[in-house]
Amino acid sequence: MAQAWRCAGLRWSADGPVLVWDGGRRSALTWGKRVAFEVAEGGVRTCVGARGHPCPTRAAVSARSTGARCEECARLDRAHSVAADTLADDPRPYRVYLAWFGPGMLKVGITAEERGSARLLEQGAVCFSWLGIGPLMAARRTEELLRAALGVPDRIPYADKRAVRARLPGARAERAAEITELHARAVMLGGWPESLTPAPCRPVDHVDVFGLTGLVTDAGTGSPTTVQVRELVAGGAVGGRLVAAAGPDLHLEAAGGVVVLDTRLMTGWELVPSASGQLSVPVRAFKETAVVQDGLF
């Protein structure tokens, strides 16, 4: 019987996407690599715990949950996050960024300077630019300033990011245009915290990093993407040749099109290698209609 593995999620390294497994094993993902696995027969998806600690009850969780945490572990995980504003005394410098996911879809956010651009890769940002750097609370106030003055959100549902990805402009300059305009408007605002140092607008494009060139090329004639995995099930299999990855998503070329797999759905399951690699999990049609924000400009 094949050894079962538990996935800890997708991480982004300097060399590209990497699948991390419980115990520390890492599987580098390169374009063209065959990705194929099955969910162990009779398996149940269980909570992954919080902050590096296992769930004390190994509670069962929904197959469609991208967090794979029970209610208590989810509360503990968020209680110790920057997003929850519970780390106001964090002494590390933070960067404020502007991220673009597709036409009309931008957000403002913050990330610890030491993390570099990892946060942008994890979110699936197609293009981004730094806006400034300073103490945590100064970065938070700048984020709030942009939300209040320019109507820029600090969160965008991931399904919307995925949907707009199939309609990306082909030109790098066009992908950077909205970031450049928003950056110019942001630096003209009054009320910036004195302790936040502005950063010049230098858009960084992730289309090549994500391997999305093929999607960009096909955007005007119909994307090759056909379905996305809705959930994993015991005994179900996923397989295909890796053609792109963005944020937590893998784009796998399979018979009949491309399957988009959110790797967050893999966590909490016991997985084994798949001999057939045939797709036998619930899927749904891939939405390609962008959800455009109101009130940004």
VENPE-V17396 format. One record per pair of residues at least 24 apart in sequence whose ideal C-beta (glycine too) atoms are under 8 Angstrom apart, sorted by the first residue. I is the first residue (numbers start at 1). GAP is how many residues later the second one is. D is the distance in Angstrom with one decimal. If there is no record, write none. Layout:
BEGIN
I_GAP_D, I_GAP_D
END
This chain:
BEGIN
2_270_4.3, 2_271_5.5, 3_269_7.2, 4_36_5.2, 4_266_4.0, 4_267_6.5, 4_268_5.3, 5_265_7.3, 5_266_5.3, 5_267_7.4, 6_261_7.6, 6_262_7.5, 6_263_7.2, 6_264_6.1, 6_265_7.2, 7_256_7.0, 7_259_4.2, 7_260_5.4, 7_262_7.3, 7_264_6.2, 8_40_7.6, 8_259_6.7, 9_239_7.2, 9_254_6.2, 9_255_6.5, 9_257_7.7, 9_258_5.7, 10_235_7.4, 10_238_5.2, 10_240_7.5, 10_253_4.2, 10_254_7.9, 12_106_5.8, 12_109_3.9, 12_110_6.1, 16_193_7.5, 16_229_7.6, 17_228_4.4, 17_233_7.6, 19_244_6.9, 29_213_5.7, 29_216_6.4, 29_221_7.3, 30_212_7.2, 31_180_5.3, 31_211_6.0, 31_212_6.5, 31_213_7.7, 32_209_6.0, 32_210_6.6, 32_211_7.8, 33_208_7.2, 33_209_4.9, 34_205_7.3, 34_206_7.6, 34_207_5.9, 34_208_7.7, 34_243_7.1, 35_203_7.5, 35_204_6.8, 35_205_6.3, 35_206_7.6, 35_207_5.5, 35_215_6.4, 35_217_5.9, 36_201_7.2, 36_202_7.1, 36_203_3.5, 36_204_7.5, 36_237_6.9, 36_238_4.1, 36_240_7.8, 36_241_3.6, 37_200_7.0, 37_201_6.2, 37_202_7.5, 37_229_7.9, 37_234_4.7, 37_235_6.8, 37_236_6.3, 37_237_5.2, 38_197_7.0, 38_198_6.9, 38_199_4.4, 38_200_8.0, 38_233_6.9, 38_234_5.3, 38_235_7.4, 38_236_4.4, 39_193_5.1, 39_194_6.4, 39_195_5.4, 39_196_6.3, 39_197_5.2, 39_198_7.6, 39_230_5.2, 39_231_7.2, 39_232_6.2, 39_233_8.0, 39_242_7.8, 40_194_6.9, 40_195_7.9, 40_229_7.4, 40_230_4.2, 40_231_6.9, 40_232_5.7, 41_193_6.1, 41_194_4.8, 42_192_5.8, 42_193_7.8, 43_191_4.6, 43_226_6.0, 43_227_5.0, 44_190_7.3, 45_187_7.5, 45_223_4.3, 45_224_5.2, 46_222_5.4, 47_26_5.4, 47_221_6.7, 48_25_7.5, 48_219_5.2, 48_220_5.4, 49_24_5.6, 50_24_7.3, 50_26_4.2, 50_27_4.0, 51_25_6.6, 51_26_6.0, 51_29_5.8, 61_207_5.9, 63_168_4.0, 63_169_6.0, 63_170_6.5, 63_202_7.4, 64_166_6.8, 64_167_4.7, 64_201_7.5, 66_92_7.5, 66_182_7.7, 66_196_6.3, 66_198_4.0, 66_199_6.6, 67_197_7.3, 68_196_7.0, 68_199_4.3, 68_200_4.0, 82_28_7.3, 82_30_7.6, 82_54_7.3, 85_55_7.3, 87_49_7.0, 88_48_6.8, 88_49_6.1, 90_46_4.8, 91_44_8.0, 92_44_7.2, 93_40_5.7, 93_41_6.6, 93_42_6.9, 94_39_7.0, 94_40_6.8, 94_41_7.0, 94_42_5.0, 94_44_7.9, 94_45_4.0, 95_35_5.4, 95_36_7.8, 95_37_7.2, 95_38_4.9, 95_44_7.1, 95_104_7.5, 96_34_7.2, 96_35_4.4, 96_36_4.8, 96_37_7.3, 96_43_5.1, 96_46_5.0, 96_47_6.2, 96_100_7.1, 97_31_5.4, 97_32_6.9, 97_33_5.6, 97_34_6.2, 98_30_6.3, 98_31_5.4, 98_33_5.5, 98_54_7.7, 98_81_5.5, 98_84_5.5, 98_85_6.0, 98_88_7.2, 99_24_6.5, 99_26_3.9, 99_28_7.5, 99_29_4.5, 99_80_8.0, 100_25_6.7, 100_26_5.9, 100_27_4.3, 100_28_6.7, 100_75_6.9, 100_76_7.8, 100_78_5.6, 100_79_4.9, 101_24_6.3, 101_25_5.7, 101_55_6.5, 101_59_7.7, 101_60_4.5, 101_63_5.8, 101_64_7.3, 102_24_6.5, 102_59_7.5, 102_62_3.1, 102_63_6.3, 102_65_6.1, 102_66_5.9, 102_188_5.7, 103_61_6.9, 103_64_6.7, 103_66_7.1, 103_75_7.6, 103_187_6.3, 103_189_7.2, 104_74_7.5, 104_186_6.8, 104_188_3.8, 104_189_5.8, 104_192_7.3, 105_51_6.3, 105_55_6.8, 105_56_7.1, 105_59_5.4, 105_185_6.7, 105_186_7.4, 105_187_6.9, 105_188_6.2, 106_46_6.3, 106_72_6.0, 106_73_7.0, 106_76_5.9, 106_187_7.3, 106_190_6.5, 107_45_6.5, 107_46_5.2, 107_47_6.0, 107_48_6.8, 107_49_5.2, 108_35_5.3, 108_38_4.6, 108_39_6.9, 108_44_4.8, 108_45_7.6, 108_46_5.6, 109_34_6.9, 109_45_5.8, 110_26_7.6, 110_29_4.4, 110_30_6.7, 110_33_5.8, 117_87_6.7, 120_84_7.7, 120_86_7.3, 121_85_6.9, 121_88_7.2, 121_126_7.4, 122_125_6.1, 122_126_7.2, 123_38_7.5, 123_124_5.7, 124_34_7.5, 124_37_5.3, 124_38_7.5, 124_41_7.3, 124_86_7.5, 124_122_4.3, 124_123_2.8, 124_124_7.5, 124_125_6.8, 125_81_6.3, 126_39_7.3, 126_42_6.3, 126_49_6.2, 126_79_7.2, 126_80_5.6, 126_81_6.3, 126_84_7.5, 126_86_7.4, 126_120_7.7, 127_48_4.9, 127_49_5.6, 127_52_5.5, 127_76_5.5, 127_77_6.8, 127_78_5.2, 127_79_6.8, 128_51_6.9, 128_75_7.2, 128_76_5.6, 128_78_7.7, 129_50_5.1, 129_51_7.7, 129_54_5.6, 129_70_7.7, 129_72_5.1, 129_73_5.8, 129_74_4.9, 129_75_6.8, 130_69_4.1, 130_72_7.2, 131_52_6.4, 131_55_6.0, 131_56_7.8, 131_67_7.1, 131_68_5.9, 132_60_7.6, 132_64_4.6, 132_65_5.8, 132_66_4.8, 132_67_5.3, 133_63_7.0, 133_64_5.4, 133_66_6.3, 134_59_6.6, 134_61_4.8, 134_62_3.6, 134_63_5.9, 135_60_5.5, 135_61_7.9, 137_56_7.9, 138_55_3.9, 138_57_4.4, 138_58_4.3, 139_57_6.5, 141_52_5.0, 141_55_7.8, 142_50_6.3, 142_51_6.2, 142_54_5.4, 145_44_6.1, 145_46_5.7, 145_47_7.0, 146_40_5.8, 146_43_7.6, 149_40_5.4, 149_42_7.8, 150_32_7.3, 150_35_6.1, 150_36_6.9, 150_39_7.5, 150_146_6.7, 150_147_7.7, 151_142_7.8, 151_143_7.9, 151_144_3.9, 151_145_5.5, 152_30_6.9, 152_144_6.2, 153_140_6.8, 157_134_7.9, 158_89_7.1, 158_90_7.9, 158_104_7.9, 159_128_7.2, 160_130_7.5, 160_131_4.4, 161_86_7.0, 162_66_7.4, 162_87_6.5, 162_98_7.0, 162_125_7.6, 163_124_4.4, 163_125_6.1, 163_126_6.0, 163_127_6.0, 163_128_6.6, 164_126_3.9, 164_127_7.2, 165_47_6.9, 165_50_6.6, 165_81_6.4, 166_49_6.0, 166_53_6.5, 166_57_4.0, 166_59_6.0, 166_120_7.2, 166_122_4.4, 167_52_5.4, 167_121_6.4, 167_123_5.6, 168_39_6.9, 168_44_6.7, 168_47_6.6, 168_48_4.8, 168_51_5.6, 169_47_7.4, 169_50_7.6, 170_46_5.1, 170_47_6.7, 170_49_6.9, 170_50_7.8, 172_33_5.2, 172_35_7.4, 175_28_7.9, 175_30_6.0, 175_32_7.1, 176_27_3.8, 176_29_6.7, 179_24_5.1, 181_116_7.5, 182_114_7.5, 185_112_7.6, 206_40_7.5, 210_34_5.8, 210_35_6.1, 210_36_4.2, 211_31_8.0, 211_32_6.4, 211_33_3.9, 211_34_6.3, 211_40_7.6, 212_32_5.3, 212_34_6.4, 214_29_6.4, 214_30_6.9, 215_29_6.6, 215_36_7.8, 223_63_7.6, 223_65_6.1, 224_29_7.9, 224_33_5.9, 224_34_5.2, 225_26_6.8, 225_32_6.6, 225_33_4.5, 225_35_6.1, 225_61_4.8, 225_63_7.7, 226_30_6.4, 226_31_3.2, 226_32_6.2, 226_33_7.4, 226_59_7.6, 226_60_6.2, 227_30_6.8, 227_32_5.7, 227_33_7.3, 227_56_4.1, 227_57_6.6, 227_58_6.3, 227_59_5.8, 228_31_7.0, 228_32_4.0, 228_33_7.4, 228_34_7.4, 228_55_6.4, 228_56_6.2, 228_58_5.1, 229_30_6.5, 229_31_7.0, 229_32_4.8, 229_33_6.8, 229_36_6.3, 229_52_5.7, 229_53_7.5, 229_54_5.7, 230_51_7.6, 230_52_4.4, 230_53_5.8, 230_54_4.9, 231_34_6.2, 231_50_6.9, 231_51_5.5, 232_33_5.5, 232_34_6.8, 232_37_5.8, 232_49_5.4, 233_48_5.7, 233_49_6.7, 235_45_7.8, 236_44_5.1, 236_45_3.8, 236_46_7.9, 237_37_4.7, 237_39_6.5, 237_40_6.7, 237_41_5.8, 237_42_6.8, 237_43_4.8, 237_44_7.0, 238_36_7.5, 238_39_7.9, 238_41_6.1, 238_43_6.0, 239_35_5.5, 239_37_7.2, 239_38_2.6, 239_39_6.4, 239_40_6.6, 240_37_7.2, 240_39_7.6, 254_25_5.8, 259_24_7.0, 260_26_6.2
END
